Amino acid sequence: MKVSEAVTSRRSIRQFTDQPVELEKLRRVLDTARWSASGCNFQPWEAAVVTGDSLKELQAKIAKNGPQKPEYDWTAPEQEDAYKSRLHAVGAGMFGAMGIARDDAEGRAAAMARNANSFDAPVVMFTYFPRFMKEPQWSDTGMWLQTVALLLREEGLDSCYQEFMALYANTIRDHLGLDHERYMLFCGMAIGYRDADAPLNNFERERVPLDEHVSFHGFE
């Protein structure tokens, strides 16, 4: 698979098959992803890959304990209409694919609740780093996660980034044996094989045209 094919075929998958994910594939992906770009070679990211009984146990704890106040804010872009409209557009596509009407508050809430179970993905990777890391290291961690997602595509696998998991940071840290004072839980990543026929995995997405967010200077 070309890099361009991995980029354009990657999307947030929210319906997986029950096919188990092979450990050797995950190890191959994560071993290669070690070479992702990292400012000053700090390599700030750490992760735990969870499946099987351990994942079921964690998800039961999440259901029992419920959400907490998130430790960081991912909603700030909504203060400007241009960004809010992009959120609304992808939401309309997602809920439309599930046949959930705009005024169906109960149906929308139930659909969003599936995040807590990582859309029944067979594997979930939780990414975290020491709390003293600053914006450049958050950026490095994002580049690593993108590298992981593209390498998963090369292996025929799919994923969904889940900042939503920050709502369960305490429960997840306890399950993984992480020091609450030291570690910031950044996100989860649902991993598995996509259900290729599921409408939820096939609705049209939009991207901003290139010239709206990139300018070129000094070219002939």
C-alpha positions in Angstrom: 0.0 0.0 0.0 1.3 3.5 -0.9 1.4 6.1 1.8 -1.2 8.1 -0.2 -3.5 5.1 -0.2 -3.1 4.6 3.5 -3.9 8.3 4.2 -7.0 8.5 2.0 -8.4 5.1 3.1 -8.0 5.8 6.8 -11.1 6.9 8.5 -12.7 6.7 11.9 -14.2 3.2 12.0 -17.2 2.8 14.3 -18.3 -0.7 13.4 -15.9 -3.6 13.5 -16.1 -7.3 12.8 -15.5 -9.8 15.6 -12.3 -11.0 13.9 -9.4 -11.1 16.4 -6.4 -8.9 15.8 -3.1 -10.8 15.5 -0.5 -9.8 18.1 2.3 -10.1 15.5 0.6 -7.4 13.4 0.3 -5.1 16.3 3.9 -5.6 17.3 5.0 -5.0 13.7 3.0 -1.8 13.5 4.2 -0.4 16.9 7.8 -1.5 16.3 7.9 0.5 13.0 6.0 3.5 14.5 8.9 4.0 16.9 10.6 5.9 14.0 7.9 8.5 14.0 9.2 12.1 14.2 10.0 13.4 17.7 11.3 16.8 18.6 14.7 16.4 20.3 14.1 12.7 20.1 12.2 12.8 23.4 9.7 10.1 22.2 7.2 11.2 24.9 4.4 8.7 24.1 3.7 5.6 26.1 0.8 3.2 25.5 -0.9 0.0 26.7 -2.6 -2.3 24.2 -5.6 -4.1 25.7 -7.8 -7.0 24.5 -9.6 -10.1 25.7 -10.7 -10.5 29.3 -8.6 -7.5 30.4 -10.5 -5.2 28.0 -13.9 -6.6 29.1 -13.0 -6.1 32.7 -12.0 -2.5 32.0 -15.1 -1.8 30.1 -17.2 -3.1 32.9 -15.4 -0.8 35.3 -16.1 2.1 32.9 -19.8 1.3 32.8 -19.9 1.1 36.6 -17.9 4.1 37.5 -19.2 6.5 34.8 -17.5 9.6 33.4 -15.3 12.2 35.2 -14.5 15.8 34.3 -12.0 15.6 31.5 -8.5 16.8 32.2 -8.1 18.7 29.0 -10.5 20.5 26.6 -11.0 19.2 23.0 -14.1 21.5 22.4 -12.3 24.9 22.2 -12.6 25.1 18.3 -16.4 25.3 18.6 -16.2 28.9 19.7 -15.8 29.8 16.0 -18.5 29.1 13.5 -16.2 27.8 10.8 -15.0 25.0 13.0 -18.4 24.3 14.5 -19.8 23.9 11.0 -17.3 21.1 10.3 -18.3 19.3 13.5 -22.0 19.6 12.6 -21.3 18.3 9.1 -19.6 15.2 10.2 -22.2 14.7 12.9 -25.0 14.9 10.3 -23.2 12.3 8.2 -22.6 9.9 11.0 -26.1 10.1 12.6 -27.7 10.1 9.1 -25.8 6.8 8.3 -27.4 5.3 11.4 -30.8 6.6 10.6 -31.0 8.8 13.7 -33.0 12.0 13.2 -31.7 15.4 14.3 -34.4 15.7 16.9 -33.9 12.1 18.3 -32.0 13.1 21.4 -32.3 9.6 23.0 -31.0 7.9 19.8 -28.1 10.3 19.6 -27.2 9.8 23.2 -27.3 6.0 22.8 -25.1 6.3 19.7 -22.5 8.4 21.5 -22.5 6.0 24.4 -21.0 3.4 22.2 -17.7 5.3 22.5 -17.4 4.0 26.0 -17.2 0.4 24.6 -14.9 1.5 21.8 -17.5 0.4 19.2 -16.9 -3.2 20.2 -13.4 -3.1 18.7 -11.4 -6.2 19.8 -8.4 -4.2 20.7 -8.0 -0.7 22.3 -4.7 1.1 22.7 -4.5 3.7 25.5 -1.9 6.5 25.0 -0.5 8.5 27.8 2.6 10.6 28.8 4.1 12.3 31.8 2.1 15.4 32.8 5.1 17.7 32.6 5.1 17.3 28.8 4.1 20.5 26.9 2.5 21.4 23.6 5.4 20.2 21.4 5.3 16.8 23.0 1.5 16.6 22.6 2.2 17.3 19.0 4.8 14.6 18.8 2.4 12.1 20.3 -0.2 13.1 17.7 2.3 12.4 14.9 3.1 9.0 16.5 -0.6 8.2 16.6 -1.0 9.1 13.0 1.9 6.9 12.1 0.3 4.0 13.9 -3.0 4.6 12.1 -1.4 4.5 8.7 0.7 1.5 9.5 -2.5 -0.3 10.6 -4.0 0.4 7.2 -0.9 -1.2 5.6 -1.7 -4.3 7.7 -5.4 -4.3 6.6 -6.5 -3.0 10.0 -8.5 0.1 11.0 -8.9 2.4 13.9 -10.7 5.2 15.6 -9.1 7.8 17.8 -11.0 8.3 21.0 -10.3 11.4 23.0 -13.6 10.5 24.5 -11.6 8.1 26.8 -10.3 11.1 28.7 -13.7 11.0 30.4 -12.6 7.8 32.1 -9.0 8.6 32.8 -9.1 7.6 36.5 -10.7 4.3 35.8 -8.3 3.5 33.0 -5.2 4.6 35.0 -6.3 2.4 37.8 -6.8 -0.6 35.5 -3.4 -0.1 33.9 -1.6 0.5 37.2 -0.5 4.0 36.2 0.4 6.7 38.7 -2.4 9.4 38.6 0.0 12.2 39.6 2.5 11.3 36.9 0.5 10.4 33.9 -1.9 12.2 31.6 -4.2 9.9 29.7 -4.4 11.3 26.2 -6.7 9.1 24.3 -7.8 5.6 23.4 -7.6 4.1 19.9 -10.1 1.4 18.9 -8.4 -1.2 16.6 -9.8 -4.0 14.5 -11.1 -5.0 11.1 -13.7 -2.8 9.6 -17.2 -3.9 8.7 -16.9 -2.9 5.1 -20.7 -2.9 4.5 -21.7 -0.9 7.5 -23.3 2.5 6.5 -21.6 4.0 9.5 -18.2 3.3 7.9 -19.2 4.6 4.5 -20.9 8.0 4.8 -19.3 10.8 2.9 -16.9 13.0 4.7 -15.7 16.5 3.7 -12.3 18.1 3.9 -11.5 21.8 3.5 -10.1 22.6 0.0 -6.3 22.9 -0.1 -6.2 26.6 -0.9 -8.4 27.5 2.1 -5.8 26.5 4.6 -2.5 26.4 2.8 -0.8 29.3 0.9 2.3 29.0 -1.3 5.0 31.7 -1.4 8.0 32.3 -3.6 7.1 29.8 -6.3 7.4 30.8 -10.0 
